[in-house]
Amino acid sequence: MLEKAKQLASQEFSRLSGREIKAEDCFVVWFSKTLQNWKALVSTNKITSSETCGDYAEITHNGDKKETYVDVYAKVSNRAIKD
């Protein structure tokens, strides 16, 4: 599951960035599995945050439908909120 998540993320990062991003260039930030479903949040250091193609992928596997969905995000904002 983790390797599949990194492979799918690398394929989408490569497609969107126009250059090769290998699965070994990706790392899993978070993973969860419940019954036949799972989700992984995957990122890479090969894409900078200034690039608009996105460097963070959400891989969601629907075990009932035997489908996996890949959503890619780019950071738009980061601000500190004081307590």
PyMOL Python script that loads the backbone (N, CA, C, O; Angstrom):
from pymol import cmd

cmd.read_pdbstr("""\
ATOM      1  N   MET A   1       0.812  -1.196   0.000  1.00  0.00           N
ATOM      2  CA  MET A   1       0.000   0.000   0.000  1.00  0.00           C
ATOM      3  C   MET A   1       0.860   1.266   0.000  1.00  0.00           C
ATOM      4  O   MET A   1       0.601   2.198  -0.762  1.00  0.00           O
ATOM      5  N   LEU A   2       1.873   1.294   0.850  1.00  0.00           N
ATOM      6  CA  LEU A   2       2.732   2.481   0.908  1.00  0.00           C
ATOM      7  C   LEU A   2       3.516   2.654  -0.386  1.00  0.00           C
ATOM      8  O   LEU A   2       3.655   3.769  -0.890  1.00  0.00           O
ATOM      9  N   GLU A   3       4.028   1.548  -0.921  1.00  0.00           N
ATOM     10  CA  GLU A   3       4.781   1.637  -2.182  1.00  0.00           C
ATOM     11  C   GLU A   3       3.867   2.033  -3.334  1.00  0.00           C
ATOM     12  O   GLU A   3       4.258   2.811  -4.204  1.00  0.00           O
ATOM     13  N   LYS A   4       2.639   1.493  -3.340  1.00  0.00           N
ATOM     14  CA  LYS A   4       1.684   1.875  -4.381  1.00  0.00           C
ATOM     15  C   LYS A   4       1.373   3.363  -4.280  1.00  0.00           C
ATOM     16  O   LYS A   4       1.284   4.049  -5.299  1.00  0.00           O
ATOM     17  N   ALA A   5       1.209   3.862  -3.070  1.00  0.00           N
ATOM     18  CA  ALA A   5       0.926   5.285  -2.875  1.00  0.00           C
ATOM     19  C   ALA A   5       2.068   6.144  -3.405  1.00  0.00           C
ATOM     20  O   ALA A   5       1.828   7.136  -4.093  1.00  0.00           O
ATOM     21  N   LYS A   6       3.309   5.773  -3.091  1.00  0.00           N
ATOM     22  CA  LYS A   6       4.462   6.547  -3.575  1.00  0.00           C
ATOM     23  C   LYS A   6       4.574   6.466  -5.094  1.00  0.00           C
ATOM     24  O   LYS A   6       4.911   7.456  -5.745  1.00  0.00           O
ATOM     25  N   GLN A   7       4.294   5.295  -5.663  1.00  0.00           N
ATOM     26  CA  GLN A   7       4.365   5.129  -7.115  1.00  0.00           C
ATOM     27  C   GLN A   7       3.316   5.998  -7.812  1.00  0.00           C
ATOM     28  O   GLN A   7       3.627   6.693  -8.779  1.00  0.00           O
ATOM     29  N   LEU A   8       2.087   5.959  -7.325  1.00  0.00           N
ATOM     30  CA  LEU A   8       1.027   6.770  -7.934  1.00  0.00           C
ATOM     31  C   LEU A   8       1.305   8.264  -7.776  1.00  0.00           C
ATOM     32  O   LEU A   8       1.071   9.041  -8.702  1.00  0.00           O
ATOM     33  N   ALA A   9       1.800   8.665  -6.617  1.00  0.00           N
ATOM     34  CA  ALA A   9       2.141  10.076  -6.408  1.00  0.00           C
ATOM     35  C   ALA A   9       3.258  10.500  -7.353  1.00  0.00           C
ATOM     36  O   ALA A   9       3.192  11.578  -7.943  1.00  0.00           O
ATOM     37  N   SER A  10       4.280   9.667  -7.502  1.00  0.00           N
ATOM     38  CA  SER A  10       5.400  10.022  -8.383  1.00  0.00           C
ATOM     39  C   SER A  10       4.934  10.153  -9.831  1.00  0.00           C
ATOM     40  O   SER A  10       5.401  11.034 -10.553  1.00  0.00           O
ATOM     41  N   GLN A  11       4.024   9.288 -10.258  1.00  0.00           N
ATOM     42  CA  GLN A  11       3.495   9.386 -11.622  1.00  0.00           C
ATOM     43  C   GLN A  11       2.766  10.710 -11.831  1.00  0.00           C
ATOM     44  O   GLN A  11       2.928  11.362 -12.863  1.00  0.00           O
ATOM     45  N   GLU A  12       1.969  11.095 -10.852  1.00  0.00           N
ATOM     46  CA  GLU A  12       1.207  12.340 -10.981  1.00  0.00           C
ATOM     47  C   GLU A  12       2.115  13.561 -10.861  1.00  0.00           C
ATOM     48  O   GLU A  12       1.938  14.536 -11.591  1.00  0.00           O
ATOM     49  N   PHE A  13       3.086  13.519  -9.947  1.00  0.00           N
ATOM     50  CA  PHE A  13       4.057  14.611  -9.849  1.00  0.00           C
ATOM     51  C   PHE A  13       4.821  14.760 -11.165  1.00  0.00           C
ATOM     52  O   PHE A  13       5.046  15.879 -11.626  1.00  0.00           O
ATOM     53  N   SER A  14       5.220  13.646 -11.769  1.00  0.00           N
ATOM     54  CA  SER A  14       5.950  13.679 -13.044  1.00  0.00           C
ATOM     55  C   SER A  14       5.088  14.274 -14.144  1.00  0.00           C
ATOM     56  O   SER A  14       5.552  15.112 -14.918  1.00  0.00           O
ATOM     57  N   ARG A  15       3.841  13.845 -14.216  1.00  0.00           N
ATOM     58  CA  ARG A  15       2.930  14.340 -15.252  1.00  0.00           C
ATOM     59  C   ARG A  15       2.719  15.846 -15.115  1.00  0.00           C
ATOM     60  O   ARG A  15       2.731  16.571 -16.109  1.00  0.00           O
ATOM     61  N   LEU A  16       2.528  16.308 -13.898  1.00  0.00           N
ATOM     62  CA  LEU A  16       2.227  17.725 -13.684  1.00  0.00           C
ATOM     63  C   LEU A  16       3.453  18.631 -13.785  1.00  0.00           C
ATOM     64  O   LEU A  16       3.337  19.780 -14.212  1.00  0.00           O
ATOM     65  N   SER A  17       4.620  18.128 -13.396  1.00  0.00           N
ATOM     66  CA  SER A  17       5.835  18.959 -13.410  1.00  0.00           C
ATOM     67  C   SER A  17       6.565  18.911 -14.747  1.00  0.00           C
ATOM     68  O   SER A  17       7.365  19.796 -15.049  1.00  0.00           O
ATOM     69  N   GLY A  18       6.295  17.882 -15.549  1.00  0.00           N
ATOM     70  CA  GLY A  18       6.970  17.745 -16.833  1.00  0.00           C
ATOM     71  C   GLY A  18       8.367  17.166 -16.730  1.00  0.00           C
ATOM     72  O   GLY A  18       9.128  17.215 -17.696  1.00  0.00           O
ATOM     73  N   ARG A  19       8.718  16.621 -15.577  1.00  0.00           N
ATOM     74  CA  ARG A  19      10.018  15.970 -15.426  1.00  0.00           C
ATOM     75  C   ARG A  19       9.849  14.717 -14.571  1.00  0.00           C
ATOM     76  O   ARG A  19       8.829  14.539 -13.905  1.00  0.00           O
ATOM     77  N   GLU A  20      10.847  13.867 -14.600  1.00  0.00           N
ATOM     78  CA  GLU A  20      10.734  12.590 -13.901  1.00  0.00           C
ATOM     79  C   GLU A  20      10.905  12.757 -12.389  1.00  0.00           C
ATOM     80  O   GLU A  20      11.922  13.264 -11.913  1.00  0.00           O
ATOM     81  N   ILE A  21       9.904  12.327 -11.662  1.00  0.00           N
ATOM     82  CA  ILE A  21       9.956  12.248 -10.200  1.00  0.00           C
ATOM     83  C   ILE A  21       9.764  10.768  -9.876  1.00  0.00           C
ATOM     84  O   ILE A  21       8.698  10.210 -10.136  1.00  0.00           O
ATOM     85  N   LYS A  22      10.771  10.141  -9.320  1.00  0.00           N
ATOM     86  CA  LYS A  22      10.721   8.705  -9.043  1.00  0.00           C
ATOM     87  C   LYS A  22      10.015   8.429  -7.717  1.00  0.00           C
ATOM     88  O   LYS A  22       9.924   9.299  -6.852  1.00  0.00           O
ATOM     89  N   ALA A  23       9.519   7.202  -7.578  1.00  0.00           N
ATOM     90  CA  ALA A  23       8.857   6.800  -6.330  1.00  0.00           C
ATOM     91  C   ALA A  23       9.801   6.945  -5.146  1.00  0.00           C
ATOM     92  O   ALA A  23       9.369   7.299  -4.048  1.00  0.00           O
ATOM     93  N   GLU A  24      11.088   6.674  -5.359  1.00  0.00           N
ATOM     94  CA  GLU A  24      12.049   6.793  -4.253  1.00  0.00           C
ATOM     95  C   GLU A  24      12.319   8.254  -3.877  1.00  0.00           C
ATOM     96  O   GLU A  24      12.934   8.528  -2.846  1.00  0.00           O
ATOM     97  N   ASP A  25      11.855   9.193  -4.717  1.00  0.00           N
ATOM     98  CA  ASP A  25      11.959  10.618  -4.399  1.00  0.00           C
ATOM     99  C   ASP A  25      10.785  11.090  -3.537  1.00  0.00           C
ATOM    100  O   ASP A  25      10.744  12.244  -3.111  1.00  0.00           O
ATOM    101  N   CYS A  26       9.839  10.195  -3.287  1.00  0.00           N
ATOM    102  CA  CYS A  26       8.634  10.528  -2.537  1.00  0.00           C
ATOM    103  C   CYS A  26       8.676   9.900  -1.149  1.00  0.00           C
ATOM    104  O   CYS A  26       9.340   8.886  -0.933  1.00  0.00           O
ATOM    105  N   PHE A  27       7.962  10.513  -0.217  1.00  0.00           N
ATOM    106  CA  PHE A  27       7.887   9.960   1.133  1.00  0.00           C
ATOM    107  C   PHE A  27       6.460  10.092   1.662  1.00  0.00           C
ATOM    108  O   PHE A  27       5.743  11.039   1.338  1.00  0.00           O
ATOM    109  N   VAL A  28       6.072   9.127   2.476  1.00  0.00           N
ATOM    110  CA  VAL A  28       4.732   9.108   3.059  1.00  0.00           C
ATOM    111  C   VAL A  28       4.751   9.934   4.344  1.00  0.00           C
ATOM    112  O   VAL A  28       5.537   9.668   5.253  1.00  0.00           O
ATOM    113  N   VAL A  29       3.888  10.924   4.404  1.00  0.00           N
ATOM    114  CA  VAL A  29       3.773  11.801   5.563  1.00  0.00           C
ATOM    115  C   VAL A  29       2.800  11.210   6.578  1.00  0.00           C
ATOM    116  O   VAL A  29       3.004  11.330   7.787  1.00  0.00           O
ATOM    117  N   TRP A  30       1.747  10.575   6.084  1.00  0.00           N
ATOM    118  CA  TRP A  30       0.695  10.036   6.945  1.00  0.00           C
ATOM    119  C   TRP A  30       0.008   8.902   6.206  1.00  0.00           C
ATOM    120  O   TRP A  30      -0.111   8.936   4.981  1.00  0.00           O
ATOM    121  N   PHE A  31      -0.448   7.892   6.949  1.00  0.00           N
ATOM    122  CA  PHE A  31      -1.133   6.748   6.348  1.00  0.00           C
ATOM    123  C   PHE A  31      -2.179   6.225   7.320  1.00  0.00           C
ATOM    124  O   PHE A  31      -1.957   6.195   8.530  1.00  0.00           O
ATOM    125  N   SER A  32      -3.328   5.810   6.778  1.00  0.00           N
ATOM    126  CA  SER A  32      -4.377   5.201   7.589  1.00  0.00           C
ATOM    127  C   SER A  32      -5.092   4.139   6.763  1.00  0.00           C
ATOM    128  O   SER A  32      -5.308   4.310   5.563  1.00  0.00           O
ATOM    129  N   LYS A  33      -5.458   3.035   7.424  1.00  0.00           N
ATOM    130  CA  LYS A  33      -6.207   1.963   6.765  1.00  0.00           C
ATOM    131  C   LYS A  33      -7.368   1.570   7.657  1.00  0.00           C
ATOM    132  O   LYS A  33      -7.195   1.336   8.853  1.00  0.00           O
ATOM    133  N   THR A  34      -8.545   1.498   7.070  1.00  0.00           N
ATOM    134  CA  THR A  34      -9.734   1.027   7.766  1.00  0.00           C
ATOM    135  C   THR A  34     -10.446   0.034   6.854  1.00  0.00           C
ATOM    136  O   THR A  34     -10.871   0.372   5.750  1.00  0.00           O
ATOM    137  N   LEU A  35     -10.565  -1.209   7.349  1.00  0.00           N
ATOM    138  CA  LEU A  35     -11.161  -2.292   6.569  1.00  0.00           C
ATOM    139  C   LEU A  35     -10.456  -2.391   5.219  1.00  0.00           C
ATOM    140  O   LEU A  35      -9.239  -2.578   5.182  1.00  0.00           O
ATOM    141  N   GLN A  36     -11.187  -2.270   4.111  1.00  0.00           N
ATOM    142  CA  GLN A  36     -10.582  -2.428   2.787  1.00  0.00           C
ATOM    143  C   GLN A  36     -10.139  -1.096   2.177  1.00  0.00           C
ATOM    144  O   GLN A  36      -9.677  -1.064   1.037  1.00  0.00           O
ATOM    145  N   ASN A  37     -10.275  -0.011   2.918  1.00  0.00           N
ATOM    146  CA  ASN A  37      -9.946   1.319   2.408  1.00  0.00           C
ATOM    147  C   ASN A  37      -8.667   1.843   3.055  1.00  0.00           C
ATOM    148  O   ASN A  37      -8.348   1.493   4.192  1.00  0.00           O
ATOM    149  N   TRP A  38      -7.935   2.687   2.319  1.00  0.00           N
ATOM    150  CA  TRP A  38      -6.747   3.318   2.898  1.00  0.00           C
ATOM    151  C   TRP A  38      -6.503   4.677   2.260  1.00  0.00           C
ATOM    152  O   TRP A  38      -6.987   4.975   1.169  1.00  0.00           O
ATOM    153  N   LYS A  39      -5.741   5.486   2.971  1.00  0.00           N
ATOM    154  CA  LYS A  39      -5.382   6.825   2.495  1.00  0.00           C
ATOM    155  C   LYS A  39      -3.947   7.103   2.896  1.00  0.00           C
ATOM    156  O   LYS A  39      -3.524   6.764   4.002  1.00  0.00           O
ATOM    157  N   ALA A  40      -3.193   7.727   1.985  1.00  0.00           N
ATOM    158  CA  ALA A  40      -1.815   8.126   2.263  1.00  0.00           C
ATOM    159  C   ALA A  40      -1.621   9.564   1.795  1.00  0.00           C
ATOM    160  O   ALA A  40      -2.110   9.957   0.736  1.00  0.00           O
ATOM    161  N   LEU A  41      -0.906  10.337   2.593  1.00  0.00           N
ATOM    162  CA  LEU A  41      -0.485  11.677   2.198  1.00  0.00           C
ATOM    163  C   LEU A  41       0.988  11.577   1.852  1.00  0.00           C
ATOM    164  O   LEU A  41       1.801  11.163   2.679  1.00  0.00           O
ATOM    165  N   VAL A  42       1.331  11.956   0.626  1.00  0.00           N
ATOM    166  CA  VAL A  42       2.674  11.750   0.080  1.00  0.00           C
ATOM    167  C   VAL A  42       3.224  13.080  -0.418  1.00  0.00           C
ATOM    168  O   VAL A  42       2.496  13.883  -1.001  1.00  0.00           O
ATOM    169  N   SER A  43       4.520  13.307  -0.183  1.00  0.00           N
ATOM    170  CA  SER A  43       5.162  14.528  -0.657  1.00  0.00           C
ATOM    171  C   SER A  43       6.507  14.182  -1.285  1.00  0.00           C
ATOM    172  O   SER A  43       6.941  13.030  -1.271  1.00  0.00           O
ATOM    173  N   THR A  44       7.156  15.204  -1.838  1.00  0.00           N
ATOM    174  CA  THR A  44       8.478  15.048  -2.439  1.00  0.00           C
ATOM    175  C   THR A  44       9.273  16.331  -2.243  1.00  0.00           C
ATOM    176  O   THR A  44       8.702  17.419  -2.161  1.00  0.00           O
ATOM    177  N   ASN A  45      10.589  16.198  -2.169  1.00  0.00           N
ATOM    178  CA  ASN A  45      11.469  17.366  -2.094  1.00  0.00           C
ATOM    179  C   ASN A  45      11.987  17.762  -3.472  1.00  0.00           C
ATOM    180  O   ASN A  45      12.760  18.713  -3.590  1.00  0.00           O
ATOM    181  N   LYS A  46      11.573  17.049  -4.510  1.00  0.00           N
ATOM    182  CA  LYS A  46      12.050  17.318  -5.868  1.00  0.00           C
ATOM    183  C   LYS A  46      11.273  18.446  -6.545  1.00  0.00           C
ATOM    184  O   LYS A  46      11.658  18.907  -7.619  1.00  0.00           O
ATOM    185  N   ILE A  47      10.188  18.887  -5.926  1.00  0.00           N
ATOM    186  CA  ILE A  47       9.398  20.001  -6.445  1.00  0.00           C
ATOM    187  C   ILE A  47       9.410  21.087  -5.378  1.00  0.00           C
ATOM    188  O   ILE A  47       9.132  20.814  -4.210  1.00  0.00           O
ATOM    189  N   THR A  48       9.727  22.303  -5.768  1.00  0.00           N
ATOM    190  CA  THR A  48       9.760  23.396  -4.791  1.00  0.00           C
ATOM    191  C   THR A  48       8.355  23.964  -4.594  1.00  0.00           C
ATOM    192  O   THR A  48       7.491  23.825  -5.459  1.00  0.00           O
ATOM    193  N   SER A  49       8.145  24.591  -3.465  1.00  0.00           N
ATOM    194  CA  SER A  49       6.821  25.142  -3.175  1.00  0.00           C
ATOM    195  C   SER A  49       6.474  26.315  -4.089  1.00  0.00           C
ATOM    196  O   SER A  49       5.310  26.705  -4.174  1.00  0.00           O
ATOM    197  N   SER A  50       7.469  26.883  -4.774  1.00  0.00           N
ATOM    198  CA  SER A  50       7.191  27.983  -5.699  1.00  0.00           C
ATOM    199  C   SER A  50       6.635  27.492  -7.037  1.00  0.00           C
ATOM    200  O   SER A  50       6.093  28.282  -7.810  1.00  0.00           O
ATOM    201  N   GLU A  51       6.765  26.200  -7.312  1.00  0.00           N
ATOM    202  CA  GLU A  51       6.212  25.635  -8.543  1.00  0.00           C
ATOM    203  C   GLU A  51       4.709  25.438  -8.364  1.00  0.00           C
ATOM    204  O   GLU A  51       4.246  25.054  -7.290  1.00  0.00           O
ATOM    205  N   THR A  52       3.962  25.704  -9.416  1.00  0.00           N
ATOM    206  CA  THR A  52       2.504  25.641  -9.319  1.00  0.00           C
ATOM    207  C   THR A  52       1.931  24.250  -9.555  1.00  0.00           C
ATOM    208  O   THR A  52       0.716  24.068  -9.482  1.00  0.00           O
ATOM    209  N   CYS A  53       2.776  23.270  -9.835  1.00  0.00           N
ATOM    210  CA  CYS A  53       2.271  21.928 -10.147  1.00  0.00           C
ATOM    211  C   CYS A  53       1.881  21.141  -8.905  1.00  0.00           C
ATOM    212  O   CYS A  53       1.240  20.097  -9.030  1.00  0.00           O
ATOM    213  N   GLY A  54       2.241  21.597  -7.720  1.00  0.00           N
ATOM    214  CA  GLY A  54       1.883  20.897  -6.490  1.00  0.00           C
ATOM    215  C   GLY A  54       2.954  19.922  -6.057  1.00  0.00           C
ATOM    216  O   GLY A  54       3.625  19.308  -6.887  1.00  0.00           O
ATOM    217  N   ASP A  55       3.111  19.782  -4.751  1.00  0.00           N
ATOM    218  CA  ASP A  55       4.137  18.887  -4.216  1.00  0.00           C
ATOM    219  C   ASP A  55       3.601  18.019  -3.084  1.00  0.00           C
ATOM    220  O   ASP A  55       4.372  17.457  -2.307  1.00  0.00           O
ATOM    221  N   TYR A  56       2.285  17.914  -2.993  1.00  0.00           N
ATOM    222  CA  TYR A  56       1.660  17.155  -1.914  1.00  0.00           C
ATOM    223  C   TYR A  56       0.488  16.379  -2.499  1.00  0.00           C
ATOM    224  O   TYR A  56      -0.411  16.975  -3.092  1.00  0.00           O
ATOM    225  N   ALA A  57       0.483  15.070  -2.341  1.00  0.00           N
ATOM    226  CA  ALA A  57      -0.560  14.234  -2.936  1.00  0.00           C
ATOM    227  C   ALA A  57      -1.344  13.496  -1.863  1.00  0.00           C
ATOM    228  O   ALA A  57      -0.789  13.043  -0.861  1.00  0.00           O
ATOM    229  N   GLU A  58      -2.631  13.387  -2.095  1.00  0.00           N
ATOM    230  CA  GLU A  58      -3.518  12.597  -1.247  1.00  0.00           C
ATOM    231  C   GLU A  58      -3.957  11.396  -2.081  1.00  0.00           C
ATOM    232  O   GLU A  58      -4.643  11.553  -3.091  1.00  0.00           O
ATOM    233  N   ILE A  59      -3.561  10.210  -1.659  1.00  0.00           N
ATOM    234  CA  ILE A  59      -3.885   8.981  -2.376  1.00  0.00           C
ATOM    235  C   ILE A  59      -4.953   8.255  -1.564  1.00  0.00           C
ATOM    236  O   ILE A  59      -4.717   7.900  -0.409  1.00  0.00           O
ATOM    237  N   THR A  60      -6.119   8.035  -2.154  1.00  0.00           N
ATOM    238  CA  THR A  60      -7.238   7.402  -1.457  1.00  0.00           C
ATOM    239  C   THR A  60      -7.653   6.145  -2.209  1.00  0.00           C
ATOM    240  O   THR A  60      -7.955   6.198  -3.402  1.00  0.00           O
ATOM    241  N   HIS A  61      -7.667   5.013  -1.505  1.00  0.00           N
ATOM    242  CA  HIS A  61      -8.077   3.746  -2.123  1.00  0.00           C
ATOM    243  C   HIS A  61      -9.461   3.357  -1.615  1.00  0.00           C
ATOM    244  O   HIS A  61      -9.678   3.233  -0.410  1.00  0.00           O
ATOM    245  N   ASN A  62     -10.392   3.165  -2.547  1.00  0.00           N
ATOM    246  CA  ASN A  62     -11.743   2.703  -2.243  1.00  0.00           C
ATOM    247  C   ASN A  62     -11.775   1.207  -2.516  1.00  0.00           C
ATOM    248  O   ASN A  62     -11.865   0.782  -3.668  1.00  0.00           O
ATOM    249  N   GLY A  63     -11.703   0.410  -1.459  1.00  0.00           N
ATOM    250  CA  GLY A  63     -11.655  -1.034  -1.601  1.00  0.00           C
ATOM    251  C   GLY A  63     -12.925  -1.634  -2.163  1.00  0.00           C
ATOM    252  O   GLY A  63     -12.867  -2.662  -2.837  1.00  0.00           O
ATOM    253  N   ASP A  64     -14.084  -1.017  -1.905  1.00  0.00           N
ATOM    254  CA  ASP A  64     -15.345  -1.533  -2.433  1.00  0.00           C
ATOM    255  C   ASP A  64     -15.385  -1.433  -3.957  1.00  0.00           C
ATOM    256  O   ASP A  64     -15.829  -2.360  -4.634  1.00  0.00           O
ATOM    257  N   LYS A  65     -14.922  -0.314  -4.487  1.00  0.00           N
ATOM    258  CA  LYS A  65     -14.937  -0.096  -5.938  1.00  0.00           C
ATOM    259  C   LYS A  65     -13.644  -0.530  -6.612  1.00  0.00           C
ATOM    260  O   LYS A  65     -13.555  -0.541  -7.840  1.00  0.00           O
ATOM    261  N   LYS A  66     -12.636  -0.891  -5.809  1.00  0.00           N
ATOM    262  CA  LYS A  66     -11.316  -1.254  -6.335  1.00  0.00           C
ATOM    263  C   LYS A  66     -10.769  -0.122  -7.208  1.00  0.00           C
ATOM    264  O   LYS A  66     -10.287  -0.344  -8.319  1.00  0.00           O
ATOM    265  N   GLU A  67     -10.861   1.106  -6.666  1.00  0.00           N
ATOM    266  CA  GLU A  67     -10.373   2.302  -7.345  1.00  0.00           C
ATOM    267  C   GLU A  67      -9.464   3.074  -6.396  1.00  0.00           C
ATOM    268  O   GLU A  67      -9.648   3.055  -5.179  1.00  0.00           O
ATOM    269  N   THR A  68      -8.481   3.753  -6.980  1.00  0.00           N
ATOM    270  CA  THR A  68      -7.598   4.610  -6.199  1.00  0.00           C
ATOM    271  C   THR A  68      -7.618   6.000  -6.819  1.00  0.00           C
ATOM    272  O   THR A  68      -7.501   6.146  -8.036  1.00  0.00           O
ATOM    273  N   TYR A  69      -7.766   7.009  -5.986  1.00  0.00           N
ATOM    274  CA  TYR A  69      -7.867   8.394  -6.432  1.00  0.00           C
ATOM    275  C   TYR A  69      -6.616   9.154  -6.010  1.00  0.00           C
ATOM    276  O   TYR A  69      -6.091   8.951  -4.914  1.00  0.00           O
ATOM    277  N   VAL A  70      -6.145  10.031  -6.894  1.00  0.00           N
ATOM    278  CA  VAL A  70      -4.952  10.827  -6.609  1.00  0.00           C
ATOM    279  C   VAL A  70      -5.313  12.306  -6.736  1.00  0.00           C
ATOM    280  O   VAL A  70      -5.694  12.773  -7.809  1.00  0.00           O
ATOM    281  N   ASP A  71      -5.190  13.027  -5.637  1.00  0.00           N
ATOM    282  CA  ASP A  71      -5.392  14.476  -5.619  1.00  0.00           C
ATOM    283  C   ASP A  71      -4.053  15.119  -5.290  1.00  0.00           C
ATOM    284  O   ASP A  71      -3.356  14.673  -4.379  1.00  0.00           O
ATOM    285  N   VAL A  72      -3.686  16.175  -6.034  1.00  0.00           N
ATOM    286  CA  VAL A  72      -2.412  16.857  -5.805  1.00  0.00           C
ATOM    287  C   VAL A  72      -2.694  18.301  -5.404  1.00  0.00           C
ATOM    288  O   VAL A  72      -3.550  18.973  -5.980  1.00  0.00           O
ATOM    289  N   TYR A  73      -1.953  18.754  -4.403  1.00  0.00           N
ATOM    290  CA  TYR A  73      -2.145  20.092  -3.850  1.00  0.00           C
ATOM    291  C   TYR A  73      -0.835  20.879  -3.857  1.00  0.00           C
ATOM    292  O   TYR A  73       0.254  20.310  -3.791  1.00  0.00           O
ATOM    293  N   ALA A  74      -0.972  22.199  -3.937  1.00  0.00           N
ATOM    294  CA  ALA A  74       0.158  23.117  -3.777  1.00  0.00           C
ATOM    295  C   ALA A  74      -0.170  24.039  -2.609  1.00  0.00           C
ATOM    296  O   ALA A  74      -1.316  24.456  -2.442  1.00  0.00           O
ATOM    297  N   LYS A  75       0.829  24.353  -1.812  1.00  0.00           N
ATOM    298  CA  LYS A  75       0.610  25.260  -0.683  1.00  0.00           C
ATOM    299  C   LYS A  75       0.315  26.657  -1.215  1.00  0.00           C
ATOM    300  O   LYS A  75       1.073  27.205  -2.016  1.00  0.00           O
ATOM    301  N   VAL A  76      -0.767  27.207  -0.769  1.00  0.00           N
ATOM    302  CA  VAL A  76      -1.169  28.540  -1.188  1.00  0.00           C
ATOM    303  C   VAL A  76      -0.808  29.564  -0.125  1.00  0.00           C
ATOM    304  O   VAL A  76      -0.453  30.701  -0.439  1.00  0.00           O
ATOM    305  N   SER A  77      -0.899  29.157   1.127  1.00  0.00           N
ATOM    306  CA  SER A  77      -0.658  30.095   2.211  1.00  0.00           C
ATOM    307  C   SER A  77      -0.130  29.353   3.428  1.00  0.00           C
ATOM    308  O   SER A  77      -0.426  28.177   3.640  1.00  0.00           O
ATOM    309  N   ASN A  78       0.661  30.070   4.224  1.00  0.00           N
ATOM    310  CA  ASN A  78       1.141  29.550   5.500  1.00  0.00           C
ATOM    311  C   ASN A  78       1.305  30.748   6.415  1.00  0.00           C
ATOM    312  O   ASN A  78       2.169  31.595   6.189  1.00  0.00           O
ATOM    313  N   ARG A  79       0.480  30.821   7.446  1.00  0.00           N
ATOM    314  CA  ARG A  79       0.595  31.939   8.371  1.00  0.00           C
ATOM    315  C   ARG A  79       0.483  31.435   9.798  1.00  0.00           C
ATOM    316  O   ARG A  79      -0.169  30.427  10.068  1.00  0.00           O
ATOM    317  N   ALA A  80       1.119  32.140  10.692  1.00  0.00           N
ATOM    318  CA  ALA A  80       1.092  31.782  12.111  1.00  0.00           C
ATOM    319  C   ALA A  80      -0.036  32.545  12.796  1.00  0.00           C
ATOM    320  O   ALA A  80      -0.213  33.745  12.586  1.00  0.00           O
ATOM    321  N   ILE A  81      -0.788  31.833  13.610  1.00  0.00           N
ATOM    322  CA  ILE A  81      -1.864  32.426  14.393  1.00  0.00           C
ATOM    323  C   ILE A  81      -1.483  32.288  15.864  1.00  0.00           C
ATOM    324  O   ILE A  81      -1.341  31.172  16.365  1.00  0.00           O
ATOM    325  N   LYS A  82      -1.321  33.396  16.546  1.00  0.00           N
ATOM    326  CA  LYS A  82      -0.934  33.349  17.964  1.00  0.00           C
ATOM    327  C   LYS A  82      -2.119  32.920  18.817  1.00  0.00           C
ATOM    328  O   LYS A  82      -3.267  33.270  18.540  1.00  0.00           O
ATOM    329  N   ASP A  83      -1.815  32.154  19.862  1.00  0.00           N
ATOM    330  CA  ASP A  83      -2.849  31.712  20.809  1.00  0.00           C
ATOM    331  C   ASP A  83      -3.325  32.867  21.657  1.00  0.00           C
ATOM    332  O   ASP A  83      -4.193  32.689  22.511  1.00  0.00           O
TER     333      ASP A  83
END
""", "prot")
cmd.dss("prot")
cmd.show_as("cartoon", "prot")
cmd.util.cbc("prot")
cmd.orient("prot")
